Amino acid sequence: MPHLVRLETFDAEIEVAEDETILEIALEENIAYPFGCASGNCGACKSRLIRGTVHMRGHSAFALTEDEAARGLILACRAEPRGDCTVAVLNYDDAVAHPLKRLVGEVASVERLTHDIAAVRVQLPEPMAYTAGQFASVAFPGFPARDYSFAAPFDPSGMVEFHVRKLAAGGVSAFILDELAAGEAVAVQGPLGFAFLREAETGPIFAVAGGSGLAPVHAILQSALQAGAGDRPAHLWFGARAERDVYLEAALKALPGLGLKIALSEPDGATDRPVGFVTDILAADLQALGPAALDGARAYLAGPPPMVEAAVRIFQAAGLDPARIHADAFYTEAEKQALA
């Protein structure tokens, strides 16, 4: 028997069976519920259980601690109702309200950015409003949908851009990099995600990106710095394995006022760049800057889950309010299945 779940944040009600999660039914009903991994490991869908009882599927302590659970917090992606419930998304006061759309567009171009990352530009039949930092569910004919971040600020012409990293032979990403061509149909559902730029603020931005996690971070920095003409303090730490994995460097250096540091974890030769994990370099730099540098700041993080989790801990240890840390961990489908 399905249970009635009231979503206070969206002034909506949905019916959720006991073997379904609140998140999956909310998304089926075109409700833009924030989420990331959908597997109980990132915490993006953290919510408050106001009334009722839920069964929580397995999840990580990073996403939801025992203390948080004891205080009535849940993960919508892991919560199965055991009766009628009322829930509210945590820290949703600064949310943006863009309509969730399902559109079928056409690939305009595919451009190699590195040996394993490509920019895919898609012309939609109408604009899909979003805020920099959000993502969409993207499906090519014959392949399951995958989540990709918008890699550029909103374009009213309906052109959207995604950066795709090749993960393995025979999968969606391999098809995109090796076979996809202009003219192919592509279905795009969005916008999704909660790690978006808080556009009304003018405080400092501290951004950390790894690999193709640079896509949403670049869009955030473009939106914030071009609008502010360089008046807004902003710092970016970008981590790559080797020189061949570095991209968008010229575009980043052209952004007014951006402090940029690119770190290589496994350089294949002599380099003038910092060497090591980008989070280790971040921690040292934050310590040198001092806690005053974080006054009024927001942190935006995107990339591999271990990097994102480490950066979250570093910013928290440096004194930044967790509600001002916006993280988008890029989980592969294999990682999602393992977490589930």
N, C-alpha and C positions, 0 to 999 in steps of 0.2 A: 504494500500500500504506500503510495507516495505521501510525503509530508509537505505541508505548506511552509515555505521559508520566506520570511519577509526580509528584503534587502533595504535597510533603512537608508543607506547611502544613495540609492538610486530611486527611492520611493516606488519600489516594485516588489511583486510577489511571484515566486516560482514554485513549481511542484517538483520535489526531488525524492526519488525512491531510495530505499535504504542501501542499495548497492551502487548508488551514484554519488558523486561529490557535488557540493554546492557550486564549485567553479565550473565544472563541465556543463551543467544545466544552465547556469547564467550565461555562458558563452553561446550555447545553442539558442538562447532567447535573445541574442544580439545585445546583451548587456555588457558594457565595456569594463568588466571587472579586471582590476590589475593583476597580472601574473607574470612569471618568468619561466621557471623550469617546468611547472605543472607536475612536479615529482616530489615535492616536499623537502627541497634542499636549499632554496634561495630566500624564502620569506617574503617575496614580493606581494603575495596574496594574504598577508597576515591581517586578521580581522578580529573584532571583539564579538563574542557570543553574548548577546544581551539577554536572551531568553531561550530556554530549551536545552536539549542534550544532543551531542553529536558523538559519533565514533571516529577517532582519528586513525587513519592508516599510518603506516610507518613513515617517519620523517627524521631529518637530522636535527641535532641539538643546535646547530648553527642557525637553522631556519626558525626554530621555535624552542626556546629553553624550557626547562621544567618550571622555572619561576614564572615565565610568561603564561604557560598553560595553567598554572595554579591561579593566575590572575584573570582567567577567563578568555585568553586569547587562543585563536585557532588558525589553522591554515585552510583556506577555502578549497585548495586543490586536494586536500587529504580528508576533509570533513564530510562524513556521511550522517545525515540526520537520523535521529532516533525518536522523532516526534516533531511537532511544529516548532519552528525556531525563528528567532530574530537576530540578524547579524548586521554589523556595520564595519566597513573597511577602516583599518587603522590609518591615522595620519592622512586623511583624504580631504582635509579642508582646502588645500591648494590645488585640487584636481582641475583639469581642463575638461570641458564638455564638448567633445567632437562627436558627431554622429558616427556610429559604426556602419561601415558600408562594405558590400561585396560587389566588386567590379571585375569585369574581364577586359584586360587591356592587351596591348601588343608590344613585343620587345622592339625597342627602337635601336639599341646597340648593345654590344658586349665588348668590353675593353679590358685587356689584361693590365693589371696594376703591379703585380709581382708574379713570381713563378707559380704561385698557387692561389692568388686572389684576383678576382675579376669584378669590375663594375658593370652591373646590369641595369640599363635604363629602360623603363617601361612607360609607354604612353597610355594613360587611362582615358576612358571616354568622357570623364568629368573629373573635376578636382576631388581629391580625398584630403580633407583638412586634417592636419596633425600638427603636433608640436615637436620640435627637434628633440631627439632622444627616444621617441616612440618607435614601435616596430609594426610589421604586418605579417599575416600568414599568407604565404605565396605558394601557388601550386601551378606546375607546368603539366601539360597533357601527358597522362600515363605515369605520373609520379605523385606521391603523397605530398601534402602541403608541408612547408618548412617555414620557420620564423626567421625573418631578416629585418634588421633595423633600417630605417630610412637614413640614407647617407648624406643627405643635403637638406637644407631648410625647405619649408613648404613652397611649392611652385604652383601658382594659380592656374597654370596652363594644363595641369594634370600629369605632368612628367614627374615620375618618382625614380629614385636610384637606390640600389641595394649593392652591398659588397659581399661577395660569396667566396669563402675559402674552400678549396678542394680538400676533402677529408679522406676519401677512400675510393677505389675503383668501383665502378658499377652503381654508385649511388646518385642521388639528386645533384650533389655538388659537382661530381665528375661530369655528368651530362651538361651542366651549365657551363663549365669551363672548357670542355672538349668538343661539344656538339651544338650547343644552343646558338641560334642565329637570329638576326633581325627578322621580324615578321611573325614569329611564333606567338601563339596565344598564351596568356598568363592570367590566372585568377588571383586577385589580391583582396584580402579581407583585413580591414583595419579602420582606424588606428588602434593599437593595443599598447599596453605598457605604462608604467608609472614613473620610470626613471627619466622624465622629461625635464627640459629647461624651465625653471621658474622665472618666467619672462618679466614679471613685475619687479623683480629684485635687481639691485645694482651692486650687491656685495661681491667679495672675491669669489672666483671659481677655482677649485682645485680638481683637476681631471686626471684620471689614470686610465690608460687603454693598453690592451695587448692584442696583437694580431689584427683581425678584422673588427675587433671591438673599437678600433679607431673610427669606424663608420658613424655610429651615433654620436661619439664624442666630437668628431669633426663638425657634424651638423650643429651640435650644441654651441660650440665655440664660434662657428660662423654666425649663428643667429645672435649670440650675445655680444660679440666684439664688433661686428660690422654695424650693428644698431647703435652701440655706444661710442663708436669712433675712437676706440682705444682708451676710453676713460675708466674702464672697469678692470681691476686687477685680475689676471687669469694666469694659471700655471698648468702645464700639461707634462705628465711623465708618460712616455710611450715606450713600451717594452717589445722588443723583437728578438728573434733568435740570432740572426746574422744580418749582414748588410743587405743581402738580397731580399730580406723580409721587410725592409723599411720602405714605406710609401707615403705619399702626400706631404713629404717634407717641405717642398717649395710652397705649397698652398698654406701649410701651417705657419711658415715663417712670414708669409704675407699678411697674416692676421694682425691687426694693430694691437700692440701692447701685450702679446702673448709671450710668456716665458716658457720656452720649450726645452725639454731634456729627453733625448732618445738614448735608451740603454740597450746594450746587446748582451744576451745571456751566454751565447756560444759563438763569439766572433770567429770567423774563419781566416783571420789574418790580423796584422797590426791595425789598430784603430785609435782614433782620438776620442771616441765616444766612451761614456762610462760603461764598465763591464760588470755584469752581475744581474741578479734578479731586480726588476724594476721596483718591486716593493721594498727591497733592502735600501735602494737609493732614495726612494720616497721617504722612508723612515728617518734616514740620516738628514735629509734636507728639511723635513718638518721640525726636527729637533733643533737644527741650526736657525730656522726662521723664528721659532718660539711661539708660544700659544697665542700671542696677540695677533699673529698673522691670520688666525682662523676666525677672528671676530666677524660675525655676520656672513660667514662663508657658506657655500654649498659645495659638496663633493659629488662628482659624477664619475662613475666607474663602469667600464665595460670590457669584457674579454673572457679569458679562460676562468672557470670557477675558482681554482686555487689562488690565482692572482687577485680576483675580486674579493674573496673571503679574507685574504691577508691584508688587502688595502682597507677593508672595512674595519678590521681590528686595529690597524695602525692609526686611522683617523679617530676612532673612539679613544684610543690610548692617549692621543694628542689633545683630547678634550672637546672634539666636535660632537655635537648632539646627534645621536643616531637618526633622528627624524630629518636631519639635514644631509644625510648621506644617501645617495640615490644610485643603486647598483643594478646592473644588467649583466648577469653571468650567462655566457654563451655555452649552453649544454648541447652536446651532440645527441642524436637520437639514441645511440647506444648508452650514453650516460643517463639519459632520462629513463630508459628501460631498466637499467641496473638500479637506479634509485627507487623506481616503482616496485 
